[in-house]
């Protein structure tokens, strides 16, 4: 059985927009590039044609991947954070004792993880360690650089 793909409502909408863009806009662009490249003549030595066909294959692969993820998608419903516990979909404010900085992250499935956007995977060391915890908890986490201690300030 295929594994579930955990997504927020917004994450699912982003995937659907990307899929629509690839199917409608990008496919049309590539089809036009292939048509133009064919006009250059001999396809066996036509770099433009080869490049366009390669890009077409990559786009079709991405379309299949997104369609598969959407078929297996399970929307994260954040009920636990209302009770003050960290769950998928929760945002968490915590202080890393090592640097003393307040950090805020949303816990999401691996598909949506993007540290630069403040979203960490529930399968990452920190994301996994925070699950089920509440404000005031101190959590020791094994990270690639060693062990770090986090103090949870707020769950929302």
C-alpha positions as CSV (number, residue, x, y, z in Angstrom):
1,X,0.0,0.0,0.0
2,X,1.3,3.5,-0.9
3,X,2.4,5.7,1.9
4,X,0.2,8.7,2.8
5,X,1.5,12.2,1.9
6,X,0.8,14.6,4.7
7,X,-0.1,18.1,3.5
8,X,-1.6,21.3,4.9
9,X,-4.6,22.7,3.1
10,X,-2.3,25.4,1.7
11,X,0.3,22.8,0.6
12,X,-2.3,20.8,-1.3
13,X,-3.5,24.0,-3.0
14,X,0.1,24.9,-4.0
15,X,0.6,21.4,-5.5
16,X,-2.7,21.7,-7.4
17,X,-1.6,25.2,-8.8
18,X,1.8,23.7,-9.8
19,X,0.1,20.8,-11.5
20,X,-2.3,23.1,-13.4
21,X,0.7,25.3,-14.5
22,X,2.6,22.3,-15.8
23,X,-0.3,20.8,-17.6
24,X,-1.6,24.0,-19.2
25,X,1.2,26.4,-19.6
26,X,4.4,24.4,-19.6
27,X,3.2,21.6,-21.8
28,X,2.1,24.2,-24.4
29,X,5.5,25.9,-24.3
30,X,7.4,22.7,-24.7
31,X,5.1,21.6,-27.6
32,X,5.9,24.8,-29.3
33,X,9.6,24.5,-28.7
34,X,9.6,20.9,-30.2
35,X,7.6,22.1,-33.2
36,X,10.1,24.9,-33.8
37,X,13.1,22.6,-33.3
38,X,11.7,20.1,-35.8
39,X,11.8,22.9,-38.5
40,X,15.6,23.0,-38.1
41,X,15.9,19.8,-40.1
42,X,17.7,16.5,-39.3
43,X,16.5,15.4,-35.8
44,X,19.6,13.2,-35.2
45,X,21.9,16.2,-34.9
46,X,19.4,18.8,-33.6
47,X,20.4,20.0,-30.1
48,X,17.4,22.2,-29.7
49,X,15.1,19.3,-30.4
50,X,17.0,17.0,-27.9
51,X,16.9,19.7,-25.2
52,X,13.1,20.3,-25.7
53,X,12.4,16.6,-25.6
54,X,14.5,16.2,-22.4
55,X,12.6,19.1,-20.8
56,X,9.3,17.5,-21.9
57,X,10.3,14.3,-20.2
58,X,11.2,16.1,-17.0
59,X,7.9,18.0,-17.0
60,X,5.9,14.8,-17.6
61,X,7.8,13.1,-14.7
62,X,7.0,16.0,-12.4
63,X,3.3,15.9,-13.4
64,X,3.1,12.2,-12.6
65,X,4.8,12.7,-9.3
66,X,2.5,15.6,-8.3
67,X,-0.6,13.6,-9.4
68,X,0.6,10.6,-7.3
69,X,1.2,12.8,-4.2
70,X,-2.3,14.4,-4.6
71,X,-3.9,10.9,-4.8
72,X,-2.2,9.9,-1.6
73,X,-2.7,13.3,0.1
74,X,-4.0,13.4,3.7
75,X,-4.8,16.9,4.9
76,X,-3.4,17.8,8.3
77,X,-6.0,18.8,10.8
78,X,-4.5,20.6,13.7
79,X,-6.5,19.6,16.7
80,X,-3.8,18.9,19.2
81,X,-2.3,22.4,19.2
82,X,-5.6,23.7,20.4
83,X,-5.0,21.7,23.5
84,X,-1.4,23.1,23.6
85,X,0.4,20.1,22.2
86,X,2.6,20.1,19.1
87,X,1.2,18.2,16.2
88,X,1.4,18.3,12.5
89,X,0.3,21.7,11.4
90,X,1.3,23.4,14.7
91,X,3.5,26.4,14.8
92,X,6.0,26.3,17.6
93,X,8.1,29.0,19.2
94,X,11.2,27.7,21.0
95,X,14.6,28.8,22.2
96,X,17.7,26.8,21.3
97,X,19.8,27.0,24.5
98,X,23.0,26.8,22.4
99,X,22.5,30.2,20.7
100,X,19.6,31.6,22.8
101,X,17.6,32.7,19.8
102,X,13.8,32.4,19.6
103,X,12.9,30.4,16.6
104,X,9.4,29.7,15.1
105,X,8.6,26.7,12.9
106,X,5.5,25.1,11.5
107,X,5.6,21.3,11.7
108,X,4.6,19.8,8.3
109,X,5.0,16.6,6.2
110,X,8.1,16.1,4.2
111,X,6.6,17.3,1.0
112,X,6.1,20.8,2.3
113,X,9.3,21.1,4.4
114,X,11.3,24.3,3.7
115,X,13.4,25.7,6.5
116,X,13.8,29.0,4.8
117,X,10.0,29.4,4.9
118,X,9.8,28.3,8.5
119,X,8.5,24.8,7.8
120,X,10.2,21.7,9.2
121,X,9.3,18.1,8.5
122,X,7.7,15.9,11.2
123,X,10.4,13.4,10.3
124,X,13.4,15.8,10.9
125,X,15.2,15.4,14.2
126,X,13.8,18.7,15.6
127,X,10.3,18.2,14.2
128,X,10.0,14.7,15.5
129,X,11.3,15.6,18.9
130,X,8.8,18.5,19.2
131,X,5.7,16.3,18.4
132,X,3.5,15.7,21.4
133,X,5.2,18.3,23.5
134,X,3.7,21.5,25.0
135,X,4.8,25.0,26.1
136,X,7.3,24.9,28.9
137,X,8.8,21.5,27.9
138,X,12.5,21.2,27.5
139,X,13.5,18.8,24.7
140,X,17.0,17.4,24.1
141,X,17.5,16.6,20.4
142,X,20.2,14.7,18.6
143,X,21.1,16.8,15.5
144,X,24.0,16.3,13.0
145,X,26.3,18.7,15.1
146,X,25.6,16.9,18.4
147,X,22.9,17.3,21.0
148,X,20.9,20.5,21.5
149,X,18.4,21.5,24.0
150,X,15.2,23.3,23.1
151,X,12.8,25.1,25.4
152,X,9.2,25.3,24.0
153,X,7.7,28.8,24.5
154,X,4.5,28.6,22.6
155,X,2.4,26.2,20.5
156,X,-0.2,27.6,18.2
